[in-house]
Amino acid sequence: MTAPRTGAARWLLGRHDAPWIRPSLYALLLTTAVLYIWGLGASGWANAFYSAAVQAGSESWTAFFFGSSDAANAITVDKTPAALWIMALSVRIFGLSSWSILVPQALLGVATTGLLFATVRRGFGPAAGLLAGAISALTPVAVLMFRFNNPDALLVLLMVGGAYSILRAVESGATKWVVLTGVLVGFAFLAKQLQALLVVPAFGLAYLIAGPPKLGKRIVQLLLALVAMVASAGWYIGIVELVPTSMRPYIGGSQNNSLLELTLGYNGLGRLNGEESGSVGNASARLSEVGLTRLFNSAQGGQISWLLPAALILLVAGLVITARRARTDTQRAALIVWGTWLLVTGLIFSYMQGIFHAYYTVALAPAIAAVVAMGAALLWKRRAELFAALALATAIGVTAWWSWTLLGRSSDFVPWLRLPVLIAGLLAAVAVVLSVRLTARLALVAATVAAVAGLAGPAAYAVQTAAEAHTGSIPTAGPSVSGGRGGGMAPGGRGNGGPSGGQNGRTFGGGAPGGQNGRSADGSEGAQNSRPTQTGRSSRGGNSGLLNASEVNTQVKALLENDADSYTWVAAAIGSQNASGYQLATEEPVMAVGGFNGTDPSPTLAQFQQYVTDGKIHYFIGGGGFARNGGNGGSDESGRISEWVAANFTAQTVGGTTLYDLTTTGK
């Protein structure tokens, strides 16, 4: 007699599972954990922009709640802070290190794999669940982001949780599952704002079509879910908006110190139409790739698209097969959930004209994995029918060809793998068509070869991604590809539109020694804090101080730490990445003037002058990335502050870094 299953095993494993299922699932989860955790420390602070906020949140509960960039609460990051909360709690428990920041992200990835398995297996069996989990876990951009400290890890887990919940609602018609879906999407909003809402059409459409209750009740239940979603996200927005601005940090990424403006503008409609106030990216580079082929191009293709053609083929085939089933059919409902998720999110990513980075596509990984696994399971069972056999064979053959194409973009990366993947995939496709004439064992061999051929390419990219350190604001997975933007930088990256970066193709401050036009505000050159970092893919070609954290000289570190308790901020620096390096090195508050891009109007020149008069800031650090004209409708207060400091205080060079002591009498 077997012991009763408790905890996670209740929804991961069935009561009468075959003996191979439990060890297979445990092997999948263990492999995922190793892939996501092994060697994490090599990435250091990863995205120092968020690591600095995590450090601040571990020191100050106010900074924790608002997601402040520093413990003195000058300005927040440009996102809602739910993802930071998990990492900050880890740092409070285990101390500040790259491991305490990044391991929680990796565990979110393992949880996503397990939850995706549980979701797919309910309607399509454990084999399909295992396949979905494996595809998602090995997607290169998923490996990247679950080993990184951006908000996407929590976002993806909560969205998969929403899919699980709405499909449970389709099975039972229970209001609690519909409402829970709204709650999960609401909390996903607190991780990455409006991107979480891209799955709402999928969840709403699936339940509206397939929910067991009558139409009127289904509509009421969905309205309750909407209320739950708004409440789960709105409580935080309400508190932030109601707290007087004098009692909280400035909302980074906004021009009017408003979380609503940040949500609807810079992180909302601005991402769709390209009108993100304060951004300094190269808009022409973004617009040149807008269209249906964006997810397949050199910048995004190797990140996410390995099985995307197969997913589209299998989605159509699955919907055709289930078209005449009962309205409440759970398999068709699952196809609607994951298929609509895939289509809506994919189209938005393809056509959005604002800031877009390749790593955003991690939101597609669970949908692609689920659709491929579900479609393959449906068609395999009906492979005796010509339509099913041909559709499945086409998906396998197209995947083999596309893997061959993607591997060809990195000619120096595992060149021996390209041809075997193509041959094995094509042979497996032929075998699937002939599988009804094969023995059960040979048919299983054909299915296994198809799975291995389809996963070999992304698995190679996944291992390469896990083996390499990643730092900075625009990381990418896998090896360098021909035709891609150098150094792992996605076209139109935030604050950088390619090699030249900056507004109008120019680099401002970060990426060049000192301040504007590659010089310090006082005209000196050679500031160490502006050198491109040499660690990690995303640093190659990036701009230190704008896209990567500053390198902090030991002499500068000692200088900032000296008498640190006498000041609210031991230093101020233009741009959050520039400031983050000094803050993480000293674990003391460093003011990020102008927020991420240096284009937020915080602080104003008058406010900064008052801070200096009150003796709250010790040093001003020369350099840092900022657009002299305020970027796309942003503020140029950071430039005015830099000029004022240079005109009124004496510059000193310490270890190659330009510093101004703001406590001196000035020039």
C-alpha positions as CSV (number, residue, x, y, z in Angstrom):
1,M,0.0,0.0,0.0
2,T,1.4,3.4,-1.0
3,A,1.5,6.3,1.4
4,P,-1.0,9.1,0.7
5,R,0.4,12.0,-1.2
6,T,0.5,15.4,0.5
7,G,1.5,18.9,-0.4
8,A,2.7,19.6,-3.9
9,A,2.5,15.9,-4.8
10,R,-1.3,16.1,-4.8
11,W,-1.5,18.3,-7.9
12,L,1.8,17.1,-9.5
13,L,1.0,13.4,-9.4
14,G,-2.1,11.4,-10.0
15,R,-3.5,8.6,-7.8
16,H,-2.8,5.8,-10.3
17,D,0.2,7.0,-12.1
18,A,2.4,4.5,-13.9
19,P,5.7,3.7,-12.1
20,W,7.8,5.8,-14.6
21,I,6.0,9.0,-14.0
22,R,7.2,10.0,-10.5
23,P,10.9,9.5,-11.2
24,S,10.5,11.2,-14.6
25,L,9.0,14.2,-13.0
26,Y,11.6,14.4,-10.2
27,A,14.3,14.0,-12.8
28,L,12.8,16.9,-14.8
29,L,12.6,19.2,-11.7
30,L,16.1,18.2,-10.6
31,T,17.6,18.9,-14.0
32,T,15.8,22.2,-14.2
33,A,17.1,23.2,-10.7
34,V,20.7,22.3,-11.7
35,L,20.4,24.1,-15.0
36,Y,19.1,27.2,-13.3
37,I,21.3,27.3,-10.2
38,W,24.6,25.9,-11.2
39,G,27.3,28.6,-11.3
40,L,24.9,31.5,-10.5
41,G,27.5,33.4,-8.6
42,A,29.5,34.1,-11.8
43,S,26.9,36.7,-12.8
44,G,27.7,38.8,-9.8
45,W,25.0,41.4,-9.3
46,A,23.4,40.5,-12.7
47,N,21.2,43.5,-13.3
48,A,22.7,45.9,-10.7
49,F,19.8,48.3,-11.2
50,Y,17.5,45.7,-9.4
51,S,20.2,44.4,-7.1
52,A,20.7,47.8,-5.7
53,A,17.0,48.1,-5.0
54,V,17.0,44.7,-3.4
55,Q,19.9,45.8,-1.2
56,A,18.0,48.9,-0.3
57,G,14.9,46.9,0.5
58,S,16.8,44.6,2.8
59,E,17.9,47.7,4.8
60,S,14.7,49.8,4.9
61,W,11.1,48.6,5.0
62,T,10.1,51.8,3.3
63,A,12.5,51.1,0.4
64,F,11.1,47.5,0.5
65,F,7.5,48.6,0.0
66,F,8.1,51.2,-2.6
67,G,10.9,49.5,-4.5
68,S,13.4,52.3,-3.9
69,S,16.8,52.3,-5.6
70,D,18.4,53.3,-2.3
71,A,17.7,52.9,1.4
72,A,17.3,56.7,1.8
73,N,14.4,56.6,-0.6
74,A,15.3,59.2,-3.2
75,I,13.7,57.4,-6.2
76,T,12.1,54.0,-7.0
77,V,12.9,51.6,-9.8
78,D,10.6,51.9,-12.9
79,K,8.5,48.9,-12.0
80,T,6.1,47.8,-9.3
81,P,8.2,46.0,-6.7
82,A,6.6,42.5,-6.1
83,A,9.6,40.7,-7.7
84,L,12.0,42.8,-5.5
85,W,10.1,41.8,-2.4
86,I,11.1,38.1,-2.7
87,M,14.7,38.8,-3.3
88,A,14.9,41.5,-0.6
89,L,13.4,39.0,1.9
90,S,16.1,36.5,0.9
91,V,18.8,39.1,1.4
92,R,17.4,39.9,4.9
93,I,17.7,36.2,5.8
94,F,20.9,35.2,4.1
95,G,22.8,38.4,3.7
96,L,23.7,40.3,0.6
97,S,25.3,38.2,-2.1
98,S,24.6,37.3,-5.7
99,W,23.4,33.9,-4.5
100,S,20.8,35.3,-2.1
101,I,19.5,37.5,-4.9
102,L,19.5,35.0,-7.8
103,V,18.6,31.7,-6.2
104,P,15.0,32.8,-5.5
105,Q,14.7,33.6,-9.2
106,A,15.9,30.1,-10.1
107,L,13.5,28.5,-7.7
108,L,10.7,30.4,-9.3
109,G,11.8,28.8,-12.6
110,V,11.7,25.3,-11.1
111,A,8.2,26.1,-9.7
112,T,7.1,27.2,-13.1
113,T,8.2,24.0,-14.7
114,G,6.3,22.0,-12.1
115,L,3.2,24.1,-12.4
116,L,3.2,23.8,-16.2
117,F,3.5,20.0,-15.9
118,A,0.6,20.0,-13.5
119,T,-1.5,22.2,-15.8
120,V,-0.9,20.3,-19.1
121,R,-1.1,16.8,-17.6
122,R,-4.7,17.3,-16.3
123,G,-6.1,17.3,-19.8
124,F,-3.5,15.6,-21.9
125,G,-1.7,13.1,-19.6
126,P,1.7,12.9,-17.8
127,A,3.7,12.4,-20.9
128,A,2.4,15.7,-22.4
129,G,3.0,17.4,-19.1
130,L,6.6,16.2,-19.0
131,L,7.2,17.4,-22.6
132,A,5.7,20.8,-21.8
133,G,7.9,21.2,-18.7
134,A,11.0,20.1,-20.6
135,I,10.3,22.5,-23.5
136,S,9.7,25.4,-21.2
137,A,12.7,24.7,-19.0
138,L,15.1,24.4,-22.0
139,T,13.9,27.5,-23.8
140,P,17.0,29.6,-24.0
141,V,15.4,32.9,-22.9
142,A,13.8,31.1,-19.9
143,V,17.1,29.7,-18.8
144,L,18.5,33.3,-19.0
145,M,15.7,35.0,-17.1
146,F,15.3,32.4,-14.4
147,R,19.0,32.9,-13.7
148,F,18.6,36.6,-13.7
149,N,17.0,39.2,-11.4
150,N,14.6,41.0,-13.6
151,P,10.9,40.9,-12.7
152,D,10.1,38.4,-15.5
153,A,10.6,35.3,-13.4
154,L,7.8,36.1,-11.0
155,L,5.6,37.4,-13.8
156,V,5.8,34.1,-15.7
157,L,5.2,31.9,-12.7
158,L,2.0,33.9,-11.8
159,M,0.7,33.8,-15.4
160,V,1.2,30.1,-15.5
161,G,-0.6,29.9,-12.2
162,G,-3.5,31.8,-13.8
163,A,-3.7,29.3,-16.6
164,Y,-3.8,26.4,-14.1
165,S,-6.5,28.2,-12.2
166,I,-8.8,29.1,-15.1
167,L,-8.5,25.5,-16.5
168,R,-9.6,24.2,-13.1
169,A,-12.5,26.6,-13.3
170,V,-13.4,25.1,-16.8
171,E,-13.4,21.6,-15.3
172,S,-15.6,22.4,-12.3
173,G,-17.3,25.7,-12.9
174,A,-16.4,26.8,-9.4
175,T,-16.3,30.5,-8.8
176,K,-13.3,30.2,-6.4
177,W,-11.1,29.1,-9.3
178,V,-12.3,32.0,-11.6
179,V,-11.7,34.5,-8.8
180,L,-8.3,33.0,-8.0
181,T,-7.3,33.6,-11.7
182,G,-8.0,37.3,-11.2
183,V,-6.0,37.4,-8.0
184,L,-3.0,35.8,-9.7
185,V,-3.1,38.1,-12.7
186,G,-3.4,41.1,-10.3
187,F,-0.3,40.1,-8.4
188,A,1.5,39.5,-11.7
189,F,0.7,43.1,-12.4
190,L,2.6,44.0,-9.3
191,A,5.6,42.2,-10.9
192,K,5.6,43.9,-14.3
193,Q,2.5,46.0,-14.7
194,L,0.6,45.9,-17.9
195,Q,2.5,43.0,-19.5
196,A,0.6,40.7,-17.0
197,L,-2.7,41.7,-18.7
198,L,-1.7,40.2,-22.0
199,V,-3.0,36.8,-20.8
200,V,-6.4,38.2,-19.7
201,P,-8.0,37.8,-23.2
202,A,-6.9,34.1,-23.2
203,F,-8.4,33.4,-19.7
204,G,-11.6,35.3,-20.3
205,L,-12.3,33.8,-23.7
206,A,-11.6,30.2,-22.6
207,Y,-14.0,30.4,-19.7
208,L,-16.6,32.4,-21.6
209,I,-16.7,29.6,-24.2
210,A,-16.2,26.5,-22.1
211,G,-17.2,27.2,-18.5
212,P,-19.8,24.7,-17.3
213,P,-22.4,27.2,-15.9
214,K,-25.0,29.0,-18.0
215,L,-23.8,32.1,-19.9
216,G,-25.2,34.6,-17.4
217,K,-23.4,33.0,-14.5
218,R,-20.2,32.7,-16.5
219,I,-20.3,36.4,-17.2
220,V,-20.9,37.2,-13.5
221,Q,-18.0,35.0,-12.5
222,L,-15.7,36.7,-15.0
223,L,-16.8,40.1,-13.6
224,L,-15.9,38.9,-10.1
225,A,-12.5,37.8,-11.5
226,L,-12.1,41.3,-12.9
227,V,-12.9,42.8,-9.5
228,A,-10.4,40.5,-7.9
229,M,-7.7,41.4,-10.4
230,V,-8.3,45.1,-9.9
231,A,-8.3,44.7,-6.1
232,S,-5.1,42.5,-6.1
233,A,-3.2,45.2,-8.1
234,G,-5.1,48.3,-7.2
235,W,-4.5,48.2,-3.4
236,Y,-0.8,49.0,-4.1
237,I,-1.5,51.7,-6.7
238,G,-4.0,53.3,-4.3
239,I,-1.6,53.4,-1.4
240,V,1.2,54.8,-3.5
241,E,-1.0,57.5,-5.1
242,L,-2.5,58.5,-1.7
243,V,0.7,58.8,0.2
244,P,1.9,62.4,0.1
245,T,4.9,62.8,-2.3
246,S,6.9,64.3,0.6
247,M,6.5,61.0,2.5
248,R,7.6,58.6,-0.2
249,P,10.3,58.3,-2.9
250,Y,9.9,59.7,-6.4
251,I,8.3,57.2,-8.8
252,G,11.1,56.3,-11.2
253,G,10.3,56.2,-14.9
254,S,7.5,58.8,-14.6
255,Q,7.7,62.5,-15.4
256,N,5.1,63.6,-12.9
257,N,5.9,61.4,-9.8
258,S,2.9,59.2,-10.4
259,L,2.6,55.4,-10.4
260,L,-0.5,55.7,-12.6
261,E,1.5,57.7,-15.2
262,L,4.2,55.1,-15.1
263,T,1.7,52.3,-15.6
264,L,-0.2,53.8,-18.4
265,G,2.6,55.8,-20.0
266,Y,6.2,54.6,-19.9
267,N,5.3,51.0,-19.1
268,G,2.0,51.0,-20.8
269,L,0.8,52.7,-24.0
270,G,4.3,54.1,-24.6
271,R,5.6,50.6,-25.2
272,L,3.0,50.1,-27.9
273,N,3.3,53.4,-29.7
274,G,6.9,54.3,-28.9
275,E,6.0,57.5,-27.0
276,E,7.8,56.6,-23.7
277,S,8.6,59.9,-22.1
278,G,12.2,60.0,-20.9
279,S,13.5,57.1,-23.0
280,V,16.7,57.6,-24.9
281,G,16.7,54.6,-27.2
282,N,17.1,54.5,-31.0
283,A,13.5,54.5,-32.2
284,S,14.5,53.9,-35.8
285,A,16.2,50.6,-34.9
286,R,13.1,49.4,-33.2
287,L,10.7,50.4,-36.1
288,S,12.9,48.7,-38.6
289,E,12.1,45.3,-37.2
290,V,8.4,45.7,-36.4
291,G,6.3,43.0,-38.1
292,L,5.4,39.4,-38.1
293,T,9.0,38.3,-38.6
294,R,10.4,40.0,-35.5
295,L,10.3,36.9,-33.3
296,F,12.2,35.0,-35.9
297,N,14.9,37.5,-36.6
298,S,18.6,37.3,-35.6
299,A,18.0,39.1,-32.3
300,Q,15.0,37.1,-31.1
301,G,15.0,33.9,-33.1
302,G,17.5,31.9,-31.0
303,Q,15.9,33.2,-27.8
304,I,12.3,31.8,-28.2
305,S,11.4,30.7,-31.7
306,W,12.8,27.1,-31.9
307,L,9.4,25.5,-31.5
308,L,7.2,28.5,-32.4
309,P,6.4,27.3,-36.0
310,A,5.5,23.9,-34.6
311,A,3.3,25.5,-32.0
312,L,1.3,27.4,-34.6
313,I,0.9,24.3,-36.8
314,L,-0.2,22.1,-33.8
315,L,-2.5,24.8,-32.5
316,V,-4.4,24.9,-35.7
317,A,-4.5,21.1,-36.0
318,G,-5.6,20.7,-32.4
319,L,-8.5,23.2,-32.9
320,V,-9.6,21.4,-36.0
321,I,-9.6,18.0,-34.3
322,T,-11.6,19.4,-31.3
323,A,-13.9,21.7,-33.2
324,R,-17.0,19.5,-33.0
325,R,-16.7,18.5,-29.4
326,A,-19.0,19.7,-26.7
327,R,-18.8,23.4,-25.6
328,T,-17.3,22.5,-22.3
329,D,-14.6,20.2,-23.7
330,T,-11.5,20.8,-21.5
331,Q,-8.9,19.9,-24.1
332,R,-10.2,22.5,-26.5
333,A,-10.5,25.0,-23.6
334,A,-6.8,24.4,-22.9
335,L,-5.9,25.0,-26.5
336,I,-7.8,28.3,-26.4
337,V,-6.1,29.3,-23.2
338,W,-2.5,28.6,-24.3
339,G,-3.2,29.4,-28.0
340,T,-4.7,32.8,-27.3
341,W,-1.9,33.6,-24.9
342,L,0.6,32.7,-27.6
343,L,-1.1,34.7,-30.4
344,V,-2.0,37.8,-28.4
345,T,1.4,38.1,-26.7
346,G,3.3,37.2,-29.9
347,L,1.5,39.8,-32.0
348,I,1.9,42.5,-29.4
349,F,5.7,41.8,-29.2
350,S,5.9,41.7,-33.0
351,Y,4.2,45.1,-33.5
352,M,5.0,47.2,-30.4
353,Q,6.9,50.3,-31.5
354,G,8.3,51.2,-28.1
355,I,11.1,49.8,-26.0
356,F,11.5,46.0,-26.7
357,H,14.1,43.6,-25.5
358,A,14.6,40.0,-26.6
359,Y,14.3,38.8,-23.0
360,Y,10.6,39.9,-22.9
361,T,9.9,36.8,-25.0
362,V,10.2,34.6,-21.9
363,A,6.5,35.3,-21.5
364,L,5.9,33.2,-24.6
365,A,7.9,30.1,-23.4
366,P,5.1,28.4,-21.3
367,A,2.5,29.0,-24.1
368,I,4.7,27.5,-26.8
369,A,5.6,24.6,-24.6
370,A,2.0,23.9,-23.6
371,V,0.7,24.1,-27.2
372,V,3.4,21.9,-28.6
373,A,2.9,19.3,-25.9
374,M,-0.9,19.3,-26.1
375,G,-1.0,19.3,-29.9
376,A,1.6,16.5,-30.1
377,A,-0.4,14.4,-27.6
378,L,-3.7,14.9,-29.5
379,L,-2.2,14.1,-32.9
380,W,-0.1,11.2,-31.8
381,K,-3.2,9.4,-30.5
382,R,-4.9,10.0,-33.8
383,R,-1.9,9.3,-36.0
384,A,-3.8,6.6,-37.9
385,E,-5.8,9.4,-39.5
386,L,-4.1,11.0,-42.4
387,F,-4.7,14.6,-41.3
388,A,-3.3,14.0,-37.8
389,A,-0.2,12.1,-39.1
390,L,0.6,14.8,-41.8
391,A,0.1,17.7,-39.4
392,L,2.3,16.1,-36.8
393,A,4.9,15.2,-39.4
394,T,4.9,18.7,-40.8
395,A,5.4,20.2,-37.3
396,I,8.4,17.9,-36.7
397,G,9.9,18.5,-40.1
398,V,9.5,22.3,-39.9
399,T,11.0,22.3,-36.4
400,A,14.0,20.3,-37.8
401,W,14.5,22.8,-40.6
402,W,14.1,25.8,-38.3
403,S,16.6,24.4,-35.8
404,W,19.0,23.8,-38.7
405,T,18.5,27.5,-39.7
406,L,18.9,28.9,-36.2
407,L,22.1,26.8,-35.6
408,G,23.4,28.1,-38.8
409,R,23.3,31.7,-37.5
410,S,26.0,30.7,-35.0
411,S,28.5,28.9,-37.3
412,D,31.1,28.5,-34.6
413,F,28.7,27.1,-32.0
414,V,28.4,23.3,-32.0
415,P,28.7,23.1,-35.8
416,W,28.5,19.3,-35.6
417,L,24.9,19.4,-34.3
418,R,23.3,21.2,-37.2
419,L,23.1,18.4,-39.8
420,P,22.2,15.6,-37.3
421,V,19.3,17.6,-36.0
422,L,18.0,18.1,-39.5
423,I,18.4,14.5,-40.6
424,A,16.9,13.1,-37.4
425,G,14.0,15.4,-37.5
426,L,13.1,14.6,-41.1
427,L,13.5,10.9,-40.6
428,A,11.2,11.1,-37.5
429,A,8.6,13.1,-39.5
430,V,8.6,10.3,-42.2
431,A,8.4,7.7,-39.4
432,V,5.3,9.4,-37.9
433,V,3.5,9.2,-41.2
434,L,4.3,5.5,-41.4
435,S,3.9,4.8,-37.7
436,V,0.6,3.0,-38.1
437,R,2.6,0.3,-39.9
438,L,5.3,0.2,-37.3
439,T,5.4,-1.9,-34.1
440,A,4.6,0.0,-30.9
441,R,8.2,-0.1,-29.9
442,L,9.4,1.4,-33.2
443,A,6.6,4.0,-33.1
444,L,7.9,5.0,-29.6
445,V,11.4,5.2,-31.0
446,A,10.2,7.6,-33.7
447,A,8.5,9.8,-31.1
448,T,11.6,9.9,-29.0
449,V,13.8,10.8,-31.9
450,A,11.4,13.6,-32.9
451,A,11.5,15.0,-29.3
452,V,15.3,14.8,-29.1
453,A,15.7,16.4,-32.5
454,G,13.3,19.2,-31.6
455,L,15.0,19.9,-28.2
456,A,18.6,19.5,-29.2
457,G,19.1,23.0,-30.5
458,P,17.4,24.9,-27.7
459,A,19.1,22.6,-25.2
460,A,22.5,23.5,-26.6
461,Y,21.7,27.1,-26.3
462,A,20.4,26.6,-22.8
463,V,23.6,24.9,-21.6
464,Q,25.7,27.6,-23.2
465,T,23.5,30.3,-21.5
466,A,23.9,28.7,-18.1
467,A,27.6,28.3,-18.5
468,E,28.1,32.1,-19.2
469,A,27.9,35.0,-16.8
470,H,25.2,37.7,-17.7
471,T,25.2,41.2,-16.4
472,G,23.7,44.6,-17.3
473,S,20.3,45.7,-18.4
474,I,19.9,43.9,-21.7
475,P,21.0,40.2,-21.4
476,T,20.5,37.7,-24.1
477,A,20.7,33.9,-24.2
478,G,22.9,31.7,-26.3
479,P,25.9,32.4,-28.5
480,S,26.5,35.5,-30.7
481,V,24.7,35.2,-34.0
482,S,25.3,36.6,-37.4
483,G,23.2,39.6,-38.2
484,G,22.4,40.2,-34.6
485,R,23.2,43.3,-32.6
486,G,26.6,42.9,-31.0
487,G,27.2,42.1,-27.4
488,G,23.9,40.6,-26.6
489,M,22.1,44.0,-27.0
490,A,18.6,43.8,-28.5
491,P,17.8,46.5,-31.0
492,G,16.4,49.5,-29.5
493,G,17.6,48.6,-26.0
494,R,16.6,50.8,-23.2
495,G,18.9,53.8,-23.3
496,N,20.8,52.3,-26.2
497,G,19.8,51.8,-29.7
498,G,22.8,49.8,-30.8
499,P,26.5,50.5,-30.9
500,S,26.0,54.3,-30.8
501,G,23.2,54.4,-28.3
502,G,21.7,57.5,-26.9
503,Q,19.4,60.0,-28.5
504,N,20.0,60.7,-32.2
505,G,22.6,58.0,-32.3
506,R,24.9,59.7,-29.8
507,T,26.2,58.4,-26.5
508,F,25.7,60.7,-23.6
509,G,27.8,60.3,-20.5
510,G,27.8,56.5,-19.8
511,G,30.0,54.6,-22.2
512,A,32.5,57.4,-22.3
513,P,34.7,58.7,-19.5
514,G,33.0,61.3,-17.4
515,G,29.9,63.2,-18.6
516,Q,28.6,64.6,-21.8
517,N,30.4,63.8,-25.1
518,G,32.8,61.4,-23.4
519,R,34.2,63.9,-20.9
520,S,33.7,64.7,-17.3
521,A,31.7,67.8,-16.5
522,D,35.0,69.5,-15.7
523,G,36.5,68.4,-19.0
524,S,38.7,65.6,-17.5
525,E,38.9,62.2,-19.1
526,G,39.5,58.6,-18.1
527,A,37.0,58.1,-15.4
528,Q,37.2,54.4,-14.4
529,N,33.5,54.2,-13.6
530,S,32.6,54.7,-17.3
531,R,34.6,51.8,-18.7
532,P,32.6,49.0,-20.3
533,T,32.4,46.1,-17.9
534,Q,34.2,43.0,-19.3
535,T,32.1,40.4,-17.4
536,G,29.1,38.8,-19.0
537,R,27.5,38.8,-22.5
538,S,25.4,41.8,-22.1
539,S,28.3,44.0,-21.2
540,R,30.0,43.7,-24.6
541,G,29.1,46.8,-26.5
542,G,27.1,48.2,-23.6
543,N,27.5,51.5,-21.9
544,S,28.8,51.5,-18.3
545,G,26.7,53.7,-16.1
546,L,23.7,53.5,-18.4
547,L,23.3,49.8,-19.1
548,N,25.8,48.3,-16.7
549,A,26.9,49.0,-13.2
550,S,29.9,51.1,-12.5
551,E,33.2,49.5,-11.6
552,V,34.2,50.8,-8.2
553,N,37.9,51.4,-7.4
554,T,38.9,50.3,-3.9
555,Q,40.2,53.8,-3.2
556,V,36.8,55.3,-4.1
557,K,35.0,52.7,-2.0
558,A,37.1,53.5,1.0
559,L,36.5,57.3,0.5
560,L,32.7,56.8,0.3
561,E,32.6,54.6,3.3
562,N,34.6,57.1,5.4
563,D,32.2,58.8,7.9
564,A,29.3,57.4,5.9
565,D,26.9,57.7,8.9
566,S,27.1,61.4,8.8
567,Y,25.3,61.7,5.4
568,T,21.9,60.6,4.1
569,W,23.6,59.7,0.8
570,V,27.3,59.0,0.6
571,A,27.2,60.0,-3.0
572,A,25.0,61.0,-5.9
573,A,25.5,59.9,-9.5
574,I,23.7,60.4,-12.8
575,G,21.6,57.3,-13.7
576,S,20.6,54.3,-11.7
577,Q,23.1,51.9,-13.1
578,N,25.9,54.3,-12.4
579,A,24.8,54.8,-8.9
580,S,24.1,51.1,-8.3
581,G,27.7,50.0,-8.6
582,Y,28.8,52.3,-5.8
583,Q,25.8,51.4,-3.6
584,L,26.4,47.7,-3.9
585,A,30.1,48.1,-3.2
586,T,29.6,50.2,-0.1
587,E,26.1,49.0,1.0
588,E,25.4,52.7,1.7
589,P,22.7,54.8,0.0
590,V,23.8,56.4,-3.3
591,M,21.3,58.8,-5.0
592,A,20.4,57.9,-8.6
593,V,19.9,61.4,-10.1
594,G,17.3,61.2,-12.8
595,G,16.5,57.5,-12.3
596,F,17.4,54.8,-14.8
597,N,18.1,57.0,-17.9
598,G,18.9,60.1,-16.0
599,T,15.8,61.7,-17.6
600,D,13.4,61.7,-14.6
601,P,13.0,65.2,-13.0
602,S,14.2,63.9,-9.6
603,P,15.7,65.6,-7.9
604,T,15.3,69.0,-9.5
605,L,18.3,71.3,-9.4
606,A,16.7,73.3,-6.6
607,Q,16.1,70.2,-4.5
608,F,19.6,69.0,-5.1
609,Q,21.0,72.3,-4.1
610,Q,19.0,72.2,-0.9
611,Y,20.3,68.6,-0.1
612,V,23.8,70.0,-0.6
613,T,23.1,73.0,1.7
614,D,21.7,70.6,4.3
615,G,24.9,68.5,4.1
616,K,22.9,65.3,3.1
617,I,25.2,64.3,0.2
618,H,28.9,63.8,0.5
619,Y,30.2,63.3,-3.0
620,F,29.0,63.8,-6.6
621,I,30.4,61.2,-9.0
622,G,31.2,62.5,-12.5
623,G,29.9,60.7,-15.6
624,G,26.9,58.5,-15.9
625,G,24.5,58.0,-18.8
626,F,22.0,60.8,-19.5
627,A,20.5,62.5,-22.5
628,R,21.5,66.1,-22.4
629,N,18.2,67.2,-23.9
630,G,16.1,64.9,-21.7
631,G,15.6,62.1,-24.1
632,N,12.1,61.6,-25.6
633,G,10.2,64.2,-23.7
634,G,12.1,63.6,-20.5
635,S,13.7,66.0,-18.1
636,D,17.2,67.5,-18.4
637,E,17.5,68.2,-14.7
638,S,20.4,65.7,-14.4
639,G,22.4,67.7,-16.9
640,R,21.7,71.0,-15.1
641,I,22.8,69.4,-11.8
642,S,26.0,68.1,-13.4
643,E,26.8,71.5,-14.8
644,W,26.0,73.2,-11.5
645,V,28.3,70.8,-9.6
646,A,31.1,71.3,-12.1
647,A,30.8,75.1,-11.9
648,N,30.8,75.3,-8.1
649,F,32.9,72.5,-6.7
650,T,36.4,71.3,-7.4
651,A,36.9,68.0,-9.2
652,Q,39.3,65.4,-7.9
653,T,40.4,62.2,-9.6
654,V,40.6,59.1,-7.3
655,G,41.6,55.8,-8.9
656,G,40.5,57.2,-12.3
657,T,37.1,58.3,-11.0
658,T,36.0,62.0,-11.0
659,L,34.6,63.0,-7.7
660,Y,33.3,66.3,-6.3
661,D,33.3,66.8,-2.5
662,L,30.0,68.6,-1.9
663,T,30.9,69.4,1.7
664,T,33.7,71.7,0.7
665,T,33.3,75.5,0.2
666,G,33.5,75.0,-3.6
667,K,35.5,76.9,-6.1
